[in-house]
Amino acid sequence: MKIVISPAKSLNYESDLPTTKYTSPEFIEDAEKLNKILKKKKPKALSELMSISDNLAQLNWQRNQDFTTPFTPENARPAIYAFSGDVYQGLDAYTLTEEKIEIL
């Protein structure tokens, strides 16, 4: 079975990680191309493009500016530990073993 979960708007890059295992994103080249375009946009343009509030657009603008590759433990983290919206809180990844995380 495959599970598809939408990304959350709330992110957590501060908490300690329960693992040292990392993978590389499948579409990193595409992400780099997209980010190159997004870095040129002002927060107001992001707000209109993404249909989000000005505050969230400002936050995402900063995230776009901070985006760098290659990913390291200092500048990135596995999505299952970064997203902290309602669905991810229900998933409670921090209580899962590494084996269960691998299955996900």
Secondary structure as the mmCIF struct_conf table of DSSP 4:
data_model
#
loop_
_struct_conf.conf_type_id
_struct_conf.id
_struct_conf.beg_label_comp_id
_struct_conf.beg_label_asym_id
_struct_conf.beg_label_seq_id
_struct_conf.end_label_comp_id
_struct_conf.end_label_asym_id
_struct_conf.end_label_seq_id
HELX_LH_PP_P HELX_LH_PP_P1 SER A 6 ALA A 8
BEND BEND1 LYS A 9 LYS A 9
STRN STRN1 LEU A 11 LEU A 11
BEND BEND2 GLU A 14 SER A 15
HELX_LH_PP_P HELX_LH_PP_P2 ASP A 16 LEU A 17
BEND BEND3 PRO A 18 PRO A 18
TURN_TY1_P TURN_TY1_P1 GLU A 26 PHE A 27
HELX_RH_AL_P HELX_RH_AL_P1 ILE A 28 LEU A 38
TURN_TY1_P TURN_TY1_P2 LYS A 39 LYS A 40
BEND BEND4 LYS A 41 LYS A 41
HELX_RH_AL_P HELX_RH_AL_P2 PRO A 43 MET A 50
TURN_TY1_P TURN_TY1_P3 SER A 51 SER A 51
HELX_RH_AL_P HELX_RH_AL_P3 ASP A 54 ASP A 66
BEND BEND5 THR A 69 PRO A 70
TURN_TY1_P TURN_TY1_P4 PRO A 73 ASN A 75
HELX_RH_AL_P HELX_RH_AL_P4 ALA A 79 ALA A 82
STRN STRN2 PHE A 83 PHE A 83
BEND BEND6 GLY A 85 GLY A 85
HELX_RH_AL_P HELX_RH_AL_P5 ASP A 86 LEU A 91
TURN_TY1_P TURN_TY1_P5 ASP A 92 ASP A 92
HELX_RH_3T_P HELX_RH_3T_P1 ALA A 93 THR A 95
BEND BEND7 LEU A 96 LEU A 96
HELX_RH_AL_P HELX_RH_AL_P6 GLU A 98 ILE A 103
#
